[in-house]
Amino acid sequence: MNTIFAAGIGTALLYATSVAGADIFYTADFESPMFNPGQSVHAIDGWFNGSNAGQGHSVSEGQSFSGSQSLKFDNTAFNSFSSVRRALPEYEDELHASVRVYLDGATQANRMYGMYLVDQPLGAMGDTALGLSIGGDGTIRAGTEWADTNSDEGIIGTASPGSYLDRWLEISLSVETDLATTVQISGFAGGGTVSADFLLNAMPLGLNLGADWADTTQRSGIGYFDDLVVSSQTIPAPGALALLGLAGLVSARRRRN
């Protein structure tokens, strides 16, 4: 019985790992030795400076969701918008991209941080096909153009005071094969998710992480990005993986009986 039980665990874990990881085609955790503290990510692992030459970004040990490093935008070199960009690998199925984002508590109302899927392999934020940003005042903006992510026309919700600063949130952008999309942000204190649906004209070819502003006043701030995952399907949450493991054990016990 113990042997069958162990085999069931092994089968379940292998199945869960396959479901969780087989369709991931790019990850970035901005850790050493590939990424070094204080340095730009330009020309490293396929990343290049995007809008406004990516000014104000560097690898940092100041905050991290996992490991000890993340990608920091401090906006000190150029108090405007800036991004880093990367071409997406070739893919045929649906696209799912998620990243962790942290807004420092001193981030002002009009400073925002976001993820942008773009319609050119090395397009900048101006080539946005689908994006979502969150500002220092908790305003969440999203849409199929860059202007949607930094103007009132793109507002899809507002995070409650005390629920989003100085904590890691998660932005996710999903595109189905029929070009229907879902954007969402989660991780707020007290729970909850803000999401919206859009329709695209073509599948995105590139990705940007960046800092932007809604108004030229009150636009200072610091933001961090970590644990970027790009895949061809949504990765199951830990609870879903636990259910997969349980299903494997049940199946093994049935075969034993």
N, C-alpha and C positions, 0 to 999 in steps of 0.2 A: 504494500500500500504506500509506503514511504517513497519507493522508487517511482511509482506512477504519479504521485503527488508532485515530486520534484520535476518529473518530465513535463507535467502540466504547466508548472511555473515557467519552465524554460520555453515551452511552446508559446505561452501567453506573452512572455517578455519579448521574444523574437517577433511575434506578430505585431505587438504594440510598437516596437522599434521600427519595423518596416513601415507601418502606417504613418508614424510620426516623422520619420526621417528620409524615406526613399525619394520624396519629391522636392526636397530642399535643394536648390541649386546655387544659393549664395548666402553666406553669413558674414557678419563683421562684428567683432566685440572690441576692436581697437586696443588689443592687448600687445605687449611685447612678445617676441622680439621684432615682429613685423612693424608695429607702430610704437614710436618712442615718445615719451612725455616731452611736451614743449615744442614738438615739431608739427609741421603741416602734414596732411595726408596726401598732398598733391603728388601724383606720379607713383603712388604706392598702392599695390593690389588693385589696379584698375581705376583708382579714384583720381579725379582732377579738379582743380579749382573751377567753380561754376560762376554764378552771377557775381559781378564786382570782384573777380579774382579770388573769391573765397576768403576775403579779408576778415581778420578777427577770429579765425578758427585755429585750434591746435589740439593735439592729444593731451589729455589732462588726467592727473591723479586726484583731482579735487572731489569728484563724485563718480560713482560707478554703480550700475545695477547688478552686475556680476563681475568677477575678477577685480582688478584694481584701477582700470583706466576707462575713459570714455572720450567722446569727441566734444570739445567745448567751443562754444561761440560766445566771445566776450564783448564783441562790438566796439572794442577800444580803438582798433586801427582804422575803422571806417564806420561811422555811426549811421549806417543805412541798411540795405538788404544785402545779403551775401549767401552763397551756398557752395557745397561741394557736390560733384556729380559723378555718376558711374553708369556705364552702359549695362543693360540687362543681358544675361546670357540668352541664347536662343531658346524659345519655348513654344509649345504648341497648345497646351491646355490652359486652363484658367490661371490667373496670376494672383498671388497673395503676398503682400509685403507688410511687415510689422516692425516697429522700432519703439524702444523705450525713450522717453523724453522727460527731462527734469528742468523745471523753471525755478531758478534761484529766487528766494523770497524778496530780494530787492528789485526784481524785474518790474519795470514800470508798465503802466496801462497799455501803451501803444506798441510795445515790443512784443513780437510773437515768434514762435518756433514751429516748424512743420516739416512734413514729408510730402514730396511731390513726384508723381509719376509723370514722365514727359514723353512727347511724341517723336523725339530724336534720340539716337543712342547716347549722345553726349550733349543733349539739350540742357539749357539752364532753366531757371524758374519761369522765365518768360515763355517757355515751350510747354508749360503745364497742361497735361491732359486730365489729371485727377489729383487733387491735393487736399490736405487738411492742416490747419494751423490752430494753435491756442495762444492767446495773448496774456499779458501780465494782469489784465483785468478779468480774466476768466472767459473772455469771448472766444467762441469756437466757430471757425469759418471753414467752408469747404465748397468744392465745385470743380468744374471741368475747364476752368481758365485760371490763370494766375490772379487776375483781378478778384475772382471769387474768394480767394484765400486771404485777402488783405483789405476788403471793403465791406461795407454794411450789407451789400447785396448777397454776400455769401454766408451770413450768420446763420448757423443751424442750432445754436444753443449757447448757454452761458453757465459755467461752473459756479457753484456756490462759494462764497467767501470762506477761506479756511480749508477748502477741499482739494486744492490743486497745486499750490505753491509748496516748494521744499519737499516734494515727493515724486516718485517715479510714476509716470503715466504711460499708457501704451496707445500708440496710434496704429491703426491697421487700415489698409486699402486693398480691396478685393475686386477683381475683374473676372467675370464669367465669360465663357466662350461666346455667348450671345451679346457681349459687350455691356451687359447690365452690371452695375457696380454697387458696392456698399463701402462707405467710409465710416469709421467709428473711433472713438477715443474713450478709454476706460482707466480705472485705477484710482478714481477719486476717493477721498476719505468718505466713508459711509456707503461706498459702492455706487452703482449706477453707470450707465453708458449713454453717450450722445452719439447718434448715428444718422445717416442720410443715404439716400439712393440716387444714382444718376445713370445716364446712358451715354456711352462713348461712341465715337465713329470708327476707332481703330484701336488695336491693342497697343499699350505703351511700350516704348523701346529703351527707356532710360529712367534713372531715379536721381532725385536731389534730396539732400538734407540741408536745411538752411534756416537763417534768421531773417525776419522781415519786420515791417512796421506799418501801422495803420494811419499814423499821423506823425509829422515831424517833431511834435512836442512829446515829452515823456516817453522816449523810446530807448532808454538805456536798460541794460539787463544782462544776465548771464544765463545761458541754457546749455544743457548737455544731452547728447544722444548716445545710446548704448544698445547692444544686442539686436542689431538689424538682422532680420530673417526674410529671405525671399524664396518663395516656393511656388509650385504649380497647384497647390491646394491648401486649404486652411489646415493648420496643424492642430490636432485635438488638444484640448485643455487637459491638465493633469487628471481631473476627475474622469474625463472620457477614457484616458489611458488606463486608469484604475478599473473601469468597467470592462475594457478589453481584457485586462488580466483576469478579472473574475470570470468572464465568459470562457477564457481558456481553461481555467480550473474546473468549471462546471462541465465542459466538454470532456476533459480528461477523466473525471469521476464517472461520467456516464459510460465512457468506453470501458472503464474498469468494471462497472457493475454489469 
